[in-house]
Amino acid sequence: MRKHGGQTTAIETAVAIAVILVGVYALLEIIPQYSRVTGTQVNTFQLEETAQEVLQEILTTPGYPVNWGLNASPLSAFGLAEPGEPYVLDPFKVINLIYWSYSNGYGSGTYCSLNKTATGFEDYLNESGISTLQLNNFLLIPGGGKWVVSYDEVKALLGLDGYDFMLTIEPLFNVTVLQPRGSSSSTVVIVKVTRFGEKGPGAAVINATVSLQYLIATTGSDNNNEVIQGDAAASTNASGYARITISTPYNSSSFYYFDAFASLDGYGDHGYYTTAATTPLLMAMILPFTPSYNNITFIDPHLVTNCLLNSGAISNPGQSALGLRIAAVYKSIYGYTFNSINFTLNPGRGNSYPIPCTALQSLQSKPSGKGNEGPKYSACYWSLPTTPLFLVVSVYRNSQGQSGKVPLHEILLIPYGISPQYYLANREIVFGRSVGNAPTGTASSLVQIGDSTYTARIVLYYDGDFLAG
């Protein structure tokens, strides 16, 4: 009986093994449906699953190094999340994607030809790995640098051989701060809130709470800057407009910076306003180089005359060659404790290869040569910490011979770090490559960038054989 029992056990074991082998074989047949690179044939289900898998990896992991947003050159893993915070994106990583988009023709400003800038400045750009420049009011947006993420490298890091993808990130709301107006007793700010990408009456966001933070920079008779800081709030009406009154006299010569945050049902986004320079007296360009510091380069407009002409910012070259600029620059960190630097830029006889602004200030404090003048330079750069700050730049032109659109004095407020969403608001961020007539899979998810809500969406394109169904 025991022998018979042993035979039964052996038969049962053989059957069990056979069942397991069949299960393993079936599992092996199923696994390619969830693998990104699985041969030459896929179907709709596989593409959708792969798109969801890739998007989840992008939105829930920080990549490596975890702070690669400031410098993507050593990137060995790609992800946009803050460390330990899935679906909360690091704004500086998203800004790096914006630098990529500018480098690849997705920007909305005027592109500047590097070979039409001054020779020394062009050398500086080439040495920094910059291949494109785009003009956005007084800001020059660099692209193509070694610190900008590479699409082909990212595709390889995500294991997407045989695929292409297009990643878009867009806000839920479009928050527009209109030009301020007012009287001798107050300043009125109107904020419009609509659903992003929609138009018409149905796009209005009603009963949203709009919180406004403002900085107003003025210059007194003694040429000293005064910065007024405050906040106010209101709600949107049936047309999506919020009216906010500030108890500070309106002055058309003051420089205004507004940060309006609109929120509804736990979702929100920012809109920004800065006084536009009619004709820029000074250009600025922020270069992220390392995780520990960044550079802001101050540039005499004469170095990019052709770009300003093409954009319509000036109508003749003489408007960018006005003699010496005397700039007082203040760096504000949190409680607006200012550190200052003062220097002069010269468009006509200046060396266009930038040197440190601190060195320029030191050289110009020791005049030499005729006229008691120091060295002539047209550009300089200042190293900035990665901590949040505002730059308050007061610019005066030395030449008094121009009139009309060219102002004698401008105040520029440049946010960096303190409001990284300033560079993300009211725009679609695009990264990747689309392929016409290719099978696609899509996935999307809500994400947070700071306190703003966005929709992240990926479209995955397959270049192999496609099976319907």
C-alpha positions in Angstrom: 0.0 0.0 0.0 2.8 2.3 0.8 4.4 1.5 -2.6 1.1 2.3 -4.3 0.9 5.5 -2.3 4.4 6.5 -3.4 3.5 5.9 -7.0 0.4 8.2 -6.6 2.5 10.9 -5.1 5.0 10.7 -8.0 2.2 11.0 -10.5 0.7 14.0 -8.6 4.1 15.6 -8.5 4.6 15.1 -12.2 1.2 16.6 -12.9 1.9 19.6 -10.7 5.3 20.2 -12.4 3.5 20.1 -15.7 0.9 22.6 -14.5 3.7 24.9 -13.2 5.6 24.7 -16.5 2.4 25.6 -18.5 1.9 28.5 -16.1 5.5 29.7 -16.5 5.1 29.4 -20.3 1.9 31.4 -20.2 3.5 34.0 -18.0 6.4 34.4 -20.4 3.9 35.0 -23.1 2.3 37.7 -21.1 5.4 39.5 -19.8 6.2 41.2 -23.2 3.0 43.1 -22.9 4.5 45.0 -20.0 8.0 45.3 -21.3 9.2 48.4 -23.1 11.4 46.6 -25.6 9.9 43.2 -26.5 10.5 42.4 -30.1 8.8 43.8 -33.3 5.1 43.6 -32.6 2.9 45.4 -30.1 -0.8 46.2 -29.8 -2.9 49.1 -28.5 -3.0 47.6 -25.0 0.7 47.2 -24.8 1.3 50.8 -25.9 -1.1 52.2 -23.4 0.5 50.1 -20.6 4.0 51.2 -21.6 3.0 54.9 -21.8 1.5 54.7 -18.3 4.6 52.9 -17.0 7.0 55.4 -18.5 5.0 58.4 -17.3 4.9 57.0 -13.8 8.6 56.6 -13.7 9.1 60.2 -14.9 6.7 61.6 -12.3 7.5 59.6 -9.3 11.4 59.4 -9.3 13.9 62.2 -9.0 16.5 60.9 -11.4 20.2 61.0 -10.6 21.8 63.2 -9.5 18.7 64.2 -7.6 19.4 67.9 -8.2 20.2 67.5 -11.9 17.8 70.3 -12.8 20.7 72.8 -12.2 23.1 70.8 -14.4 22.1 67.8 -16.5 25.5 67.0 -17.8 26.2 64.1 -15.4 22.6 62.7 -15.7 22.4 58.9 -15.2 18.7 58.5 -14.4 15.8 60.6 -15.6 12.9 61.7 -13.3 11.2 65.0 -12.6 10.0 64.4 -9.0 11.3 66.0 -5.8 13.2 63.3 -3.8 10.7 61.3 -1.8 7.6 63.2 -3.2 6.0 61.4 -6.1 3.9 63.5 -8.5 5.5 66.7 -6.9 7.8 68.0 -9.6 11.1 69.8 -9.0 10.6 73.2 -10.7 14.3 73.5 -11.7 14.1 70.1 -13.5 11.0 71.4 -15.4 12.8 74.7 -16.1 15.6 72.6 -17.7 13.0 71.2 -20.0 12.1 74.7 -20.9 15.7 75.4 -21.8 15.6 72.4 -24.0 12.4 73.6 -25.7 14.0 77.0 -26.4 17.0 75.1 -27.9 14.6 73.2 -30.2 12.4 75.9 -31.5 9.4 75.7 -29.1 10.0 79.2 -27.6 7.7 82.2 -28.4 10.3 85.0 -28.4 12.8 86.3 -31.0 15.8 84.0 -31.7 19.2 85.7 -31.9 21.9 84.6 -34.2 25.1 84.0 -32.2 27.3 85.0 -35.1 25.7 88.4 -35.1 26.7 89.2 -31.6 30.0 90.9 -30.6 33.0 88.6 -31.1 34.1 88.4 -27.4 30.5 87.7 -26.3 30.1 85.0 -29.0 33.3 83.3 -27.7 31.9 83.4 -24.2 28.6 81.7 -25.4 30.5 79.1 -27.4 32.7 78.3 -24.4 29.6 77.9 -22.2 28.2 75.4 -24.7 25.3 77.8 -25.7 24.0 77.3 -29.2 20.8 79.4 -29.2 19.6 82.6 -27.6 16.0 83.8 -27.4 14.9 87.3 -26.4 12.2 87.7 -23.9 11.9 91.4 -23.0 15.1 92.2 -21.1 16.0 88.5 -20.6 18.1 86.4 -22.9 17.2 82.7 -22.6 20.1 80.4 -23.4 19.8 77.0 -25.0 21.9 74.1 -26.1 24.3 74.2 -23.2 26.0 71.2 -21.7 23.8 71.7 -18.6 20.6 71.2 -20.8 19.0 67.8 -20.8 19.4 65.7 -24.0 16.3 64.0 -25.5 18.2 61.1 -27.0 20.0 60.5 -23.7 16.7 60.6 -21.8 15.1 58.1 -24.2 18.0 55.7 -23.7 17.9 56.1 -19.9 14.1 55.3 -20.0 14.8 52.1 -22.0 12.8 53.3 -25.0 14.7 51.8 -27.9 12.3 51.6 -30.8 10.1 54.3 -29.4 9.8 58.1 -29.4 7.8 60.2 -27.0 6.4 63.7 -26.5 6.0 64.9 -22.9 3.8 68.0 -22.2 3.1 69.7 -18.9 0.4 72.4 -18.9 -1.3 74.3 -16.0 -5.0 73.8 -15.2 -5.6 77.6 -15.1 -4.4 80.5 -17.2 -3.9 83.4 -14.7 -3.3 86.8 -16.4 -2.4 89.9 -14.5 -3.3 93.0 -16.5 -1.3 96.2 -16.6 -2.0 98.2 -13.4 -3.8 101.5 -13.4 -4.9 103.9 -10.7 -4.7 107.4 -9.3 -2.7 109.5 -6.9 -4.2 107.6 -4.0 -4.3 103.9 -5.1 -3.2 101.3 -7.7 -5.8 98.9 -9.2 -4.8 95.4 -10.4 -7.2 93.3 -12.5 -6.5 89.5 -12.6 -8.3 87.2 -15.2 -8.6 83.5 -14.5 -9.6 81.0 -17.2 -9.2 77.3 -17.9 -5.9 76.8 -19.7 -6.3 76.3 -23.5 -10.0 77.3 -23.5 -11.7 80.5 -24.8 -15.1 82.1 -24.6 -17.4 82.7 -21.7 -17.3 79.1 -20.6 -13.6 79.3 -19.9 -14.0 81.7 -17.0 -13.1 80.3 -13.5 -15.7 81.7 -11.2 -15.4 82.3 -7.4 -11.6 81.6 -7.4 -9.6 83.2 -4.6 -6.9 85.4 -6.0 -4.0 86.2 -3.6 -1.7 89.0 -4.8 1.8 89.6 -3.7 3.5 92.7 -5.0 6.7 94.6 -5.2 6.8 98.2 -6.3 10.2 99.8 -7.0 10.5 103.6 -7.2 13.4 106.0 -7.3 13.4 109.1 -5.2 14.8 112.5 -6.0 18.1 111.4 -4.3 18.3 108.5 -6.8 17.9 106.0 -4.0 15.6 103.0 -4.7 12.5 102.3 -2.5 10.9 98.9 -2.7 7.3 98.6 -1.4 6.2 95.1 -0.5 2.7 93.9 0.3 -0.2 91.5 -0.3 -4.0 91.7 -1.0 -6.8 89.4 -2.1 -10.1 89.2 -4.0 -12.4 86.7 -5.7 -13.2 86.3 -9.4 -16.7 87.3 -10.6 -19.0 85.6 -13.2 -16.6 86.6 -16.0 -13.5 85.3 -14.2 -12.1 88.7 -13.2 -10.8 89.8 -9.8 -10.3 93.5 -9.0 -7.7 94.2 -6.3 -7.0 97.7 -5.0 -3.6 98.6 -3.4 -3.4 101.7 -1.2 -0.2 103.0 -2.9 -0.4 105.8 -5.5 0.0 104.7 -9.1 3.0 106.0 -10.9 3.7 105.1 -14.5 7.5 105.5 -14.0 7.5 102.9 -11.2 8.5 99.3 -11.8 5.8 96.8 -10.8 6.1 93.1 -10.0 2.9 91.1 -9.2 2.5 87.4 -8.3 -1.2 86.4 -8.4 -2.1 83.0 -7.1 -5.6 81.8 -8.1 -7.1 78.8 -6.3 -10.3 76.8 -6.5 -11.3 73.5 -4.8 -7.7 72.8 -3.8 -6.2 73.5 -7.3 -4.3 76.6 -8.2 -1.7 78.4 -10.3 0.3 81.6 -10.5 0.2 84.5 -12.9 2.9 87.2 -13.0 3.3 90.7 -14.2 6.5 92.7 -14.5 6.7 96.2 -16.1 8.0 95.7 -19.6 11.1 97.7 -20.6 10.0 99.7 -23.6 13.5 99.8 -24.9 15.8 97.7 -22.7 18.8 99.6 -21.2 20.3 96.3 -19.9 20.0 92.7 -20.9 20.3 89.8 -18.4 21.0 86.1 -18.9 20.9 83.4 -16.2 23.2 80.5 -16.7 22.9 77.4 -14.4 26.3 75.8 -14.2 26.7 73.8 -11.0 24.5 72.6 -8.1 26.1 75.2 -5.8 26.0 78.4 -7.8 24.6 80.0 -11.0 25.7 83.0 -13.0 23.7 86.0 -14.1 25.3 87.8 -17.0 24.6 91.6 -17.4 24.9 92.6 -21.1 25.0 95.9 -22.8 22.2 95.8 -25.5 24.8 97.0 -28.1 26.1 93.4 -28.1 22.8 92.0 -29.4 21.7 95.0 -31.6 20.6 92.7 -34.5 18.4 90.7 -32.2 16.7 93.8 -30.7 16.2 95.2 -34.3 14.6 91.9 -35.4 12.3 91.8 -32.4 11.1 95.4 -32.9 12.4 96.5 -29.5 14.5 99.2 -31.2 14.0 100.8 -34.6 17.6 101.9 -35.2 21.0 100.7 -34.0 21.7 104.0 -32.2 19.0 103.2 -29.6 21.3 100.4 -28.3 24.5 102.5 -28.3 23.8 105.3 -25.8 27.2 105.7 -24.0 27.9 104.5 -20.5 25.4 102.7 -18.4 25.7 103.1 -14.6 24.0 100.1 -12.9 23.4 99.6 -9.2 22.5 96.0 -8.5 21.0 94.7 -5.3 20.7 91.1 -4.3 17.8 90.4 -1.9 17.6 87.2 0.1 14.4 86.5 2.0 13.8 89.6 4.3 15.1 91.9 1.5 18.5 92.4 3.1 20.4 93.9 0.2 23.9 93.2 -0.9 25.0 95.6 -3.5 27.4 95.9 -6.4 28.0 98.8 -8.7 29.7 98.9 -12.1 29.7 100.6 -15.5 29.1 99.0 -18.9 30.4 100.7 -22.0 28.9 99.8 -25.4 31.3 101.6 -27.8 34.8 100.8 -26.6 34.0 98.0 -24.2 35.6 94.5 -24.2 32.6 92.2 -25.0 34.0 89.1 -23.3 32.4 89.1 -19.8 34.5 89.3 -16.7 33.2 88.9 -13.0 31.2 92.0 -12.1 33.0 92.1 -8.7 36.3 92.4 -10.6 34.9 95.1 -12.8 33.7 97.0 -9.8 37.1 96.7 -8.2 38.9 97.8 -11.4 36.6 100.8 -11.9 37.1 101.9 -8.3 40.8 102.6 -9.3 40.5 104.9 -12.3 43.3 105.0 -14.8 44.0 106.9 -18.1 42.6 110.1 -19.4 39.4 111.4 -18.1 39.9 109.6 -14.8 38.1 106.6 -16.2 38.6 102.9 -15.5 38.6 99.9 -17.9 35.8 99.5 -20.5 33.7 96.4 -20.6 30.3 95.6 -22.3 29.3 92.6 -20.2 30.1 91.0 -16.8 28.7 88.0 -14.8 27.8 87.7 -11.1 27.7 84.3 -9.3 24.5 83.7 -7.5 23.6 81.2 -4.7 20.9 78.7 -5.4 18.9 80.0 -2.5 15.7 82.0 -3.4 16.3 85.7 -4.2 15.2 88.7 -6.1 17.6 90.9 -8.1 16.6 94.6 -8.1 18.6 96.3 -10.9 18.6 100.1 -11.2 20.0 101.1 -14.6 20.8 104.6 -15.9 22.0 105.6 -19.3 24.9 108.0 -19.5 24.1 109.4 -22.9 21.4 112.1 -22.8 21.2 112.6 -26.6 18.3 110.1 -27.3 14.6 110.8 -26.8 11.3 109.1 -27.5 11.2 105.4 -26.6 14.6 105.2 -24.9 14.2 105.9 -21.2 16.8 107.6 -19.1 16.3 105.1 -16.2 14.9 101.7 -15.7 14.3 99.4 -12.7 14.3 95.7 -13.3 13.1 93.0 -10.9 14.4 89.5 -11.7 13.0 86.7 -9.6 15.2 83.6 -9.2 14.6 80.6 -6.9 12.0 82.5 -4.9 9.4 82.0 -7.6 10.7 79.4 -10.1 7.1 79.1 -11.3 7.6 82.6 -12.8 9.2 80.8 -15.7 6.5 78.1 -16.0 3.2 80.1 -15.6 0.6 80.2 -18.4 2.5 78.0 -20.8 2.8 74.5 -22.1 6.1 72.8 -21.5 7.1 70.5 -24.3 9.9 67.9 -24.3 10.4 65.1 -26.8 9.8 64.2 -30.5 6.5 63.5 -32.3 6.3 61.0 -35.1 3.6 61.2 -37.8 1.4 58.2 -38.7 2.9 56.0 -36.0 1.0 53.9 -33.5 0.6 55.7 -30.2 -0.1 55.1 -26.6 -1.0 57.9 -24.1 -1.2 58.5 -20.4 -1.8 61.5 -18.2 -1.7 62.5 -14.6 -2.2 65.6 -12.3 1.0 66.9 -10.7 2.1 69.7 -8.4 4.9 72.1 -9.1 5.3 74.2 -6.0 1.7 75.1 -5.1 0.5 75.0 -8.7 -1.4 72.2 -10.3 -0.5 70.9 -13.8 -1.5 68.1 -16.1 1.4 66.0 -17.4 0.8 64.0 -20.5 2.9 61.6 -22.5 2.3 60.3 -26.1 4.4 57.2 -26.9 5.2 56.5 -30.6 6.2 53.0 -31.7 8.3 52.5 -34.8 7.9 48.7 -35.1 5.1 46.4 -36.4 1.7 47.1 -34.9 -1.1 44.6 -34.2 -4.6 46.2 -33.9 -6.5 45.5 -30.7 
